[in-house]
Amino acid sequence: MNASPGDIVVANEEGIVVTPNARQEQVLLGAKEKLAKKADESLDAWEKAHRARINKILRDTGFEH
């Protein structure tokens, strides 16, 4: 991972993202848009989408149910 002073580094259980300092505004706007979209999503809809994404990742990497 290459990061420079002022870059934004975000990590969670799915990975690590380094965003160059010069793209802070663009990334912040995108994150706010995504957050607003997800705010209207029900927990059931989120769970269904999350489960589908995990199942796809497992299938794509050779794991089956």
CNS distance restraints for C-alpha pairs under 8 A (distance, minus, plus):
assign (resid   1 and name CA) (resid  18 and name CA) 7.78 0.50 0.50
assign (resid   2 and name CA) (resid  18 and name CA) 7.77 0.50 0.50
assign (resid   3 and name CA) (resid   7 and name CA) 6.23 0.50 0.50
assign (resid   3 and name CA) (resid   9 and name CA) 7.88 0.50 0.50
assign (resid   3 and name CA) (resid  18 and name CA) 6.56 0.50 0.50
assign (resid   3 and name CA) (resid  20 and name CA) 7.67 0.50 0.50
assign (resid   4 and name CA) (resid  20 and name CA) 7.60 0.50 0.50
assign (resid   6 and name CA) (resid  20 and name CA) 7.58 0.50 0.50
assign (resid   6 and name CA) (resid  21 and name CA) 5.36 0.50 0.50
assign (resid   7 and name CA) (resid  18 and name CA) 6.68 0.50 0.50
assign (resid   7 and name CA) (resid  19 and name CA) 5.66 0.50 0.50
assign (resid   7 and name CA) (resid  20 and name CA) 4.72 0.50 0.50
assign (resid   7 and name CA) (resid  21 and name CA) 4.37 0.50 0.50
assign (resid   8 and name CA) (resid  18 and name CA) 5.70 0.50 0.50
assign (resid   8 and name CA) (resid  19 and name CA) 5.04 0.50 0.50
assign (resid   8 and name CA) (resid  20 and name CA) 6.52 0.50 0.50
assign (resid   8 and name CA) (resid  21 and name CA) 6.53 0.50 0.50
assign (resid   8 and name CA) (resid  24 and name CA) 7.57 0.50 0.50
assign (resid   9 and name CA) (resid  16 and name CA) 7.17 0.50 0.50
assign (resid   9 and name CA) (resid  17 and name CA) 5.81 0.50 0.50
assign (resid   9 and name CA) (resid  18 and name CA) 4.58 0.50 0.50
assign (resid   9 and name CA) (resid  19 and name CA) 6.43 0.50 0.50
assign (resid  10 and name CA) (resid  16 and name CA) 5.75 0.50 0.50
assign (resid  10 and name CA) (resid  17 and name CA) 5.35 0.50 0.50
assign (resid  10 and name CA) (resid  18 and name CA) 6.60 0.50 0.50
assign (resid  11 and name CA) (resid  15 and name CA) 5.69 0.50 0.50
assign (resid  11 and name CA) (resid  16 and name CA) 4.25 0.50 0.50
assign (resid  11 and name CA) (resid  17 and name CA) 6.36 0.50 0.50
assign (resid  12 and name CA) (resid  16 and name CA) 6.60 0.50 0.50
assign (resid  19 and name CA) (resid  23 and name CA) 6.71 0.50 0.50
assign (resid  19 and name CA) (resid  24 and name CA) 7.21 0.50 0.50
assign (resid  19 and name CA) (resid  27 and name CA) 7.86 0.50 0.50
assign (resid  20 and name CA) (resid  24 and name CA) 7.05 0.50 0.50
assign (resid  23 and name CA) (resid  27 and name CA) 6.12 0.50 0.50
assign (resid  24 and name CA) (resid  28 and name CA) 6.01 0.50 0.50
assign (resid  25 and name CA) (resid  29 and name CA) 6.16 0.50 0.50
assign (resid  26 and name CA) (resid  30 and name CA) 6.26 0.50 0.50
assign (resid  27 and name CA) (resid  31 and name CA) 6.07 0.50 0.50
assign (resid  28 and name CA) (resid  32 and name CA) 6.17 0.50 0.50
assign (resid  29 and name CA) (resid  33 and name CA) 6.25 0.50 0.50
assign (resid  30 and name CA) (resid  34 and name CA) 6.22 0.50 0.50
assign (resid  31 and name CA) (resid  35 and name CA) 6.06 0.50 0.50
assign (resid  32 and name CA) (resid  36 and name CA) 6.13 0.50 0.50
assign (resid  33 and name CA) (resid  37 and name CA) 6.30 0.50 0.50
assign (resid  34 and name CA) (resid  38 and name CA) 6.19 0.50 0.50
assign (resid  35 and name CA) (resid  39 and name CA) 6.03 0.50 0.50
assign (resid  36 and name CA) (resid  40 and name CA) 7.21 0.50 0.50
assign (resid  37 and name CA) (resid  41 and name CA) 7.25 0.50 0.50
assign (resid  41 and name CA) (resid  45 and name CA) 6.25 0.50 0.50
assign (resid  41 and name CA) (resid  46 and name CA) 6.43 0.50 0.50
assign (resid  42 and name CA) (resid  46 and name CA) 6.20 0.50 0.50
assign (resid  43 and name CA) (resid  47 and name CA) 6.05 0.50 0.50
assign (resid  44 and name CA) (resid  48 and name CA) 6.16 0.50 0.50
assign (resid  45 and name CA) (resid  49 and name CA) 6.22 0.50 0.50
assign (resid  46 and name CA) (resid  50 and name CA) 5.97 0.50 0.50
assign (resid  47 and name CA) (resid  51 and name CA) 5.92 0.50 0.50
assign (resid  48 and name CA) (resid  52 and name CA) 6.17 0.50 0.50
assign (resid  49 and name CA) (resid  53 and name CA) 6.19 0.50 0.50
assign (resid  50 and name CA) (resid  54 and name CA) 6.25 0.50 0.50
assign (resid  51 and name CA) (resid  55 and name CA) 6.10 0.50 0.50
assign (resid  52 and name CA) (resid  56 and name CA) 6.14 0.50 0.50
assign (resid  53 and name CA) (resid  57 and name CA) 6.28 0.50 0.50
assign (resid  54 and name CA) (resid  58 and name CA) 6.20 0.50 0.50
assign (resid  55 and name CA) (resid  59 and name CA) 6.13 0.50 0.50
assign (resid  56 and name CA) (resid  60 and name CA) 5.98 0.50 0.50
assign (resid  57 and name CA) (resid  61 and name CA) 6.21 0.50 0.50
assign (resid  58 and name CA) (resid  62 and name CA) 6.34 0.50 0.50
assign (resid  58 and name CA) (resid  63 and name CA) 4.99 0.50 0.50
assign (resid  58 and name CA) (resid  64 and name CA) 6.84 0.50 0.50
assign (resid  59 and name CA) (resid  63 and name CA) 5.13 0.50 0.50
assign (resid  59 and name CA) (resid  64 and name CA) 5.82 0.50 0.50
